[in-house]
Amino acid sequence: MNATTGNEENDNTENVESAEAVDWAALAPDGGERIPELLAQVAASDSALSDLHDIIHFPAPGHRAAPEAVDRLVDIAIAEETPPTDRWRPLSLLLELVSAHAEDRFPQARDLDQWRDEVAWAVSNDAEKVRAQYRTWMEEAPDEQYFHRMRNRLAVLEADDGAELLQAELDTYEAVLARVPDLVTLLKGGANRGGLDRAGEWVSYLLGFLPADAERISSEITGASQMLLAKDLRPTPKAPTSMREMMTQGLDSGEPLPAELFALGLVADPADVDTTVALTHQMASGNLYNSFAASVALVLIHGENTPREGLRRIGRGGGTSVGYEGLFNESWPHCGNRSPQVLGFLALGRAGDRARRLRLDILPGLIKGEDESRALVTGAALEIVLGPRSKGYTAEEHAQAEYEEETLKVLWTIAELPASAWEDEEFTATLRAWALPDGMEEFCALVGVESEPEAEEAPEAPAPQQPQAPTSLFDRLFGGGR
C-alpha cells in the first residue's frame, strides 16, 4: 500500500504473495483461480479488466472475492510504477464494485448505519423469513427508489448464498471507503488530471459514491482543483522539468474536472457556503460542460432549496446541440446498464417539485431511447405525476380521471412507444403497478392516442448489421458510450 506503508520498494512483492495466499477458488468457484493472474495484468490489459469484472462484480457468484480484491486494486491504481494512462482500469473496476445497482442510490444516498443493520439482520435470520420481509417492503415501498432497492436485494436473496453476497457487497464498500486517504492522492498532478481517461476523472466518479467520508472528499476535491480560488489568485504552475511533465501540464486546463463537480454534488455539505459560491462561479464560467455539471451539483447539494438559476442552467444546457445526453455523458459515470443520463434523471428528484418540469423535459428522449432502463424511467415518471405505486390505484379511477397537462404528457409519451416496447415484461409490469393497461391498444385508447400500425418490412431488403449490445465491462465503458 504505497501511500500508507512507507515501504514502496517491497510492496509489490508483498501484494503478489498476499494475493496468492487467498483461497480465491473458494470465494469465487467459477474462475477464482485466475484472479491473481488477472490482478497482475489488470492495469495494462482490457481483457484482464473485463474478465476480472465478470468474476467478482455484484451480484455475481464470485462477488465474495471482491472485498479481498479491493486493496490490490487500489494499490495498483496508486503505484508509482503504474503508468498514469493505465490507472483508469483498476479505478473503473472499483467504481463498478461500489456502484452496483446504481439506480437505487439516487436521488438519496444510502444510510451506511442502516445498511449495516439491515445486512446483519439478513445474515442472522432464516432465509425464507428474510425473503418474505423484503417482498413486503417492496410491495409497501413509499417511492420508486426504495422499491428498486428492495427488489434488487430480494433478487440477490433468491440465491442460496444470497445473504453472503449482501454481506460481501457491504464489505466491499467499506474496504474501498477505508482507502479514501490513498484514493484522493490521484486527484492531484498534471499526469492524473490531463489527457483522456485520466485517473482524476475516474477517481472522482468513485469518490462520489462514498459519501460516508464526505468531509474529507469534498476538501480534497476543492483543494486539488483550487476551485475555491479565483483564477487570478491561483498560483502559477511550476515550470516543467521534463518533456513528460510539459505534455501533461499542457493537457491539464487547470479547471475543475466535470467528474469532480459530479462528486461534489454527492458529498458537499449544504452549509459549506464557499463550495456553493465556487459552484456558482463554475455555473457562469462559460464552459458549457462545467456549467452544466456545476448546476446539477447545486441541485444535488441543496435539493428543494436549489436556486432557480441552477435549474434554468440545466434546462438551457439540455436545449443546446449537445443536449442532456452529451452533457451527462461528459460529467456522470456509466454504471452497469444505466447510462449517465438515466442516473442524472433519477438524481434530480432530490429537488422534488422544484425539478419536476425539468425532469419531464428530459423524459421523452430517455423513455424512447433507453431500452435497458425503460421500465425504470417509466416508473419514475409515473411517480412524478401520479404518486407512488403503493397508493393502490384502480382501472376505474383511470377511466374516470381528468388528467392534468403534465400527466397527459407522460402518458402520451408512453403511448408513442413502438410495439416492441410492449413486449418487455418489466415495462408492462410497471404499468400494471399503477393499474394502467399493459396492452398497447388499450393504453392508447385510455389516453386518447391512436395507435399507429407497425410499418411493413420491405421484402428481401438486406438487414444492416446491428452492433451487439455491450456485454463486458470494457464494452459498456467504451462500446456503449460513457
C-alpha positions, -999 to +999 in steps of 0.1 A: +000+000+000+023+026-013+005+057+000+003+044+036+031+019+044+062+039+035+077+007+022+073+012-016+103-009-025+088-041-011+051-035-016+047-052-050+063-084-038+041-084-007+010-078-028+017-107-050+024-130-021-007-119-002-028-124-034-015-159-037-023-166+000-060-160-005-082-191-014-097-173-044-112-205-058-133-210-026-146-174-027-153-175-065-158-211-076-162-200-113-129-186-123-115-176-089-082-194-095-075-169-123-078-138-100-041-135-090-031-136-127-058-111-137-048-087-109-013-088-121-025-078-156-054-056-149-036-022-152-024-029-187-050-053-202-085-046-213-093-083-215-080-089-179-101-060-167-132-074-183-126-110-171-119-099-136-151-078-136-171-108-148-158-130-119-162-106-090-189-080-098-221-078-077-242-099-076-221-125-095-215-157-076-178-148-072-185-114-056-175-129-022-139-124-035-144-087-042-136-074-006-102-093-009-095-077-043-101-041-032-068-034-016-049-049-045-068-028-070-062+004-050-025-004-047-022-009-084-040+024-091-018+045-068+015+027-075+042+049-090+051+022-114+016+021-129+016+045-159-008+074-155-026+063-187-033+029-172-047+039-138-082+041-151-086+004-154-084-006-117-103+025-108-131+017-132-135-018-117-136-003-082-163+021-094-183-009-107-179-027-074-192+002-053-220+014-077-238-019-083-275-012-088-267+025-091-304+032-097-312+026-060-286+052-050-305+082-064-319+106-055-310+099-019-277+083-007-277+051+013-276+055+051-245+034+059-255+026+095-289+015+083-273-006+056-251-023+081-280-031+104-300-045+075-273-068+063-266-080+098-303-089+102-304-106+068-274-127+076-286-138+111-322-148+102-339-176+083-336-171+046-373-175+038-383-152+066-359-126+052-372-130+016-408-126+029-399-094+046-383-080+015-414-088-005-435-069+020-411-039+020-411-040-018-449-040-020-452-012+005-424+009-009-432+047-004-412+056-036-395+042-066-360+044-052-370+023-022-389-001-044-359-008-066-336-011-036-358-038-020-364-056-053-327-057-061-319-071-027-347-097-029-333-109-063-299-114-047-315-133-017-332-158-041-297-174-044-287-200-018-258-178-008-277-145-012-271-133+024-234-139+019-234-118-013-252-089+005-225-091+032-198-091+006-213-060-011-212-041+022-177-054+030-165-043-005-179-008+001-163-005+035-129-018+021-130+010-006-141+036+020-111+027+041-088+036+012-101+071+006-069+087+020-050+069-007-075+074-035-076+112-031-039+114-040-050+106-076-068+140-077-035+158-079-008+163-105-009+170-142-004+134-151-036+124-133-057+154-144-047+158-180-055+138-212-081+111-219-092+086-193-074+105-166-071+090-132-085+122-116-117+117-136-122+080-127-113+085-090-138+114-088-166+091-100-156+066-074-154+091-046-189+104-054-202+070-043-185+072-009-205+100+009-197+083+042-164+102+041-179+133+026-160+160+045-125+146+035-136+140-001-151+175-005-120+191+010-096+171-012-115+179-045-118+216-039-081+217-029-068+197-058-087+218-084-081+250-065-118+256-071-123+278-041-098+303-055-105+328-083-083+323-113-062+354-106-054+341-071-043+306-082-005+301-080+014+299-113+021+263-123+057+252-117+079+251-148+080+215-162+113+197-157+108+171-184+091+165-217+065+143-200+056+170-174+054+195-203+029+173-221+007+165-191+007+202-180-004+211-215-033+187-212-045+199-178-065+231-183-063+240-146-101+239-143-121+215-122-129+183-140-167+178-147-164+145-128-151+164-097-183+185-099-203+153-101-187+141-069-191+174-051-228+173-058-230+140-039-207+148-010-206+186-004-224+200+027-252+224+020-239+246+048-205+249+030-210+284+016-176+285+000-183+255-022-217+268-032-201+301-042-174+283-062-200+261-080-220+293-088-188+307-105-184+275-124-221+277-134-214+311-150-179+302-163-188+300-200-176+264-201-207+245-212-198+212-196-186+226-163-216+250-162-240+221-166-221+198-141-220+226-115-257+233-120-266+197-114-242+196-084-261+226-069-294+208-072-280+177-055-265+197-027-294+220-020-324+199-031-356+218-028-337+249-018-318+250-051-315+285-066-338+289-095-309+298-117-293+264-113-325+247-127-326+272-155-290+265-165-296+228-166-326+233-189-306+257-211-279+231-214-304+205-225-315+228-253-281+230-268-269+209-297-251+186-272-283+180-253-288+163-220-273+131-232-240+146-242-237+168-211-244+140-187-221+117-206-193+142-200-198+146-163-215+115-149-203+079-149-217+049-168-225+023-141-237-012-151-266-010-175-275+026-165-265+055-187-253+088-172-285+105-183-307+079-166-288+083-133-289+121-137-327+120-143-332+100-111-308+122-091-326+154-100-355+140-080-336+153-049-351+187-057-387+174-055-413+195-073-386+222-080-372+199-107-405+185-118-407+203-152-370+198-158-373+160-154-404+158-176-384+177-202-357+150-201-382+122-201-392+118-238-356+112-250-349+087-222-381+067-224-378+063-262-341+057-264-331+037-233-344+001-238-325-013-208-339+014-185-373+020-200-392+003-171-371+022-145-376+056-162-413+049-168-418+041-131-400+073-120-421+094-145-454+079-133-444+086-097-438+122-106-473+127-120-495+101-102-477+094-069-462+062-056-472+028-069-481+016-034-510+041-033-535+015-046-548+026-080-577+011-098-586+009-135-619+026-128-601+056-114-581+060-146-612+055-167-629+084-149-599+106-144-594+141-158-556+142-161-537+173-158-515+185-186-482+171-172-498+138-165-511+136-201-477+144-215-462+115-196-490+091-207-488+103-243-450+098-243-456+062-232-484+057-258-460+068-286-436+039-278-432+013-306-449-021-304-416-038-294-416-019-261-448-036-251-432-070-253-409-060-224-424-077-193-407-054-168-421-024-186-457-037-187-454-048-151-446-012-143-477+000-160-498-026-141-484-013-108-504+019-114-534-001-127-528+011-162-535-011-192-505-032-202-515-036-238-506-010-264-541-006-279-559-005-246-534+020-232-536+043-263-574+041-261-573+052-224-552+083-230-568+092-263-539+084-287-544+065-319-520+035-320-501+035-352-497+002-371-462-011-374-446-002-408-444-032-431-409-045-437-395-041-472-393-075-488-358-090-494-341-059-481-307-068-467-307-060-430-279-038-419-256-054-393-265-041-359-238-036-332-242-061-304-253-048-271-222-043-248-217-073-226-184-068-209-172-040-186-149-027-213-177-028-240-200-009-217-174+018-209-162+023-244-185+005-268-217+016-251-206+052-245-199+066-211 
